[in-house]
Structure formats: C-alpha cells, structure tokens
Amino acid sequence: MKSLKYIILLLLCVSITACKVNYSFTGADTGNAETFQVNFFQNNADLVEPGLDIDFTNALQDLIQNQTSLNLVNSGGDLLYEGEITEYRIAPMTATADSRAAQNRLTISVNVRYFNALNEEKDFEQRFSFFYDFDANAQLAGGIKDEAFEVIFERLTQDIFNASLANW
C-alpha cells in the first residue's frame, strides 16, 4: 500500500512537469511564446531628461524578465515591445494662500506598440501615463528624481505588462 502511494505521487509529479504551464504566479499568459524583445524607447518629449529613455527601456525589460519565464532577445522575439516617450512634463499642482505652488507634478507618458508574433489578435498600440507629486520647494534631482522615476516606472511598466500579458 505504501509503495502504491509513492507510485501515484511519482506519476503525479511526472505528469505535472511534463505539461507546459503558460501561466505565472503574476497572472501572465505568455501562450507559446518563449522570447521577448524590448526595443529602445526613444525620448520624443518636448522636455528631454538625459538617460530617461534607457532607464525606462531597462525597467520594462526587468519587469517582464522578473514576472515571466520568457527569455530576452535583441531581435526576432515572439513578443515585441516598442514605442517612444511622448511626455515629460513638470507642472504646478496646488497653490498656497499667497498663490505660489505648493506641489509640482512630474508626468511621464509613453506610447507603446505591442506585437505578438504568435497571436496577432493581441497586438495593440496604446498610450500609458503616470505622475509623481513632489514639494514645490524641492528640486527634481538626486533622491527625489530617483524616487519619482521608480514610482512612475513601476506603474507604467506594470500597466504595459497587464495590457499585454495579463488576461484577467
């Protein structure tokens, strides 16, 4: 009887590992895709922040690598992400009693084109945008800029991921 339990357990383990599971713990459905490619997101915003383009491109690559089992390739990916940064804007948000800005808002927007070589019905082009508010007396530099980029990139990349791979 004890050996029967081991045989059943062994068969169960083999059958589970033999099946290709296309879902991850993040809810991503990669279908039969094995690779992905993220082309460089050129900064076409009116106000150009040096390094923003490479930082965003890397953030999107990192998120997809961390949340799927897909392999990053430089060309010929089953899934392709490309686009451009279309907005980098700092604007006053709230005013003080003496009509000065109390908070500023950094807004970053990207236009994304997603191509699924294995299922063209999932292709799309969409604009994604998010913001970060900071004290008007502070300069958008150093730690404040790093935190702003981290918050904005986390939201933008997760929204792009959800639009392309999360089927909920």
RAZITA-V147102 format. One record per residue. N is the residue number from 1. RES is the residue in one small letter. NEAR is the number of other ideal C-beta (glycine too) atoms within 12 Angstrom. D_FIRST is the distance of its C-alpha to the first C-alpha in whole Angstrom. Layout:
N/RES/NEAR/D_FIRST  N/RES/NEAR/D_FIRST
This chain:
1/m/7/0  2/k/8/4  3/s/9/5  4/l/10/5  5/k/11/7  6/y/12/9  7/i/13/10  8/i/14/11  9/l/14/13  10/l/14/14  11/l/14/15  12/l/14/17  13/c/13/19  14/v/12/20  15/s/12/21  16/i/12/23  17/t/11/25  18/a/10/26  19/c/11/28  20/k/13/31  21/v/17/31  22/n/20/35  23/y/19/35  24/s/20/35  25/f/11/35  26/t/22/39  27/g/17/39  28/a/30/40  29/d/26/40  30/t/33/41  31/g/25/40  32/n/16/40  33/a/31/42  34/e/21/42  35/t/26/45  36/f/40/48  37/q/30/51  38/v/38/54  39/n/27/57  40/f/22/60  41/f/35/61  42/q/19/65  43/n/27/67  44/n/19/69  45/a/26/70  46/d/14/74  47/l/20/73  48/v/18/71  49/e/25/69  50/p/12/69  51/g/17/65  52/l/34/64  53/d/29/63  54/i/20/61  55/d/29/59  56/f/42/58  57/t/32/57  58/n/21/55  59/a/33/53  60/l/41/52  61/q/32/50  62/d/22/49  63/l/32/47  64/i/39/46  65/q/24/44  66/n/20/43  67/q/27/41  68/t/32/40  69/s/22/39  70/l/35/42  71/n/19/44  72/l/28/48  73/v/22/50  74/n/14/54  75/s/14/54  76/g/17/52  77/g/27/50  78/d/30/48  79/l/41/49  80/l/32/52  81/y/43/54  82/e/27/58  83/g/32/61  84/e/28/63  85/i/38/64  86/t/29/67  87/e/29/67  88/y/36/68  89/r/24/70  90/i/29/71  91/a/20/73  92/p/20/74  93/m/21/72  94/t/17/73  95/a/13/77  96/t/14/78  97/a/7/81  98/d/7/84  99/s/10/82  100/r/15/80  101/a/20/77  102/a/19/74  103/q/21/71  104/n/27/71  105/r/27/68  106/l/37/67  107/t/31/65  108/i/43/64  109/s/32/63  110/v/42/61  111/n/27/61  112/v/34/58  113/r/25/58  114/y/37/54  115/f/27/53  116/n/28/50  117/a/23/50  118/l/22/47  119/n/21/48  120/e/14/52  121/e/11/51  122/k/22/50  123/d/20/53  124/f/25/56  125/e/19/59  126/q/21/59  127/r/22/61  128/f/36/59  129/s/25/61  130/f/28/60  131/f/25/62  132/y/32/63  133/d/25/65  134/f/32/67  135/d/20/70  136/a/23/73  137/n/14/75  138/a/21/72  139/q/15/72  140/l/30/69  141/a/15/69  142/g/12/66  143/g/13/64  144/i/22/65  145/k/27/65  146/d/17/61  147/e/19/60  148/a/33/61  149/f/34/60  150/e/22/56  151/v/24/56  152/i/37/58  153/f/36/56  154/e/23/53  155/r/26/53  156/l/40/55  157/t/37/52  158/q/27/49  159/d/26/52  160/i/41/52  161/f/39/48  162/n/25/47  163/a/26/50  164/s/41/49  165/l/37/45  166/a/23/44  167/n/18/43  168/w/11/43
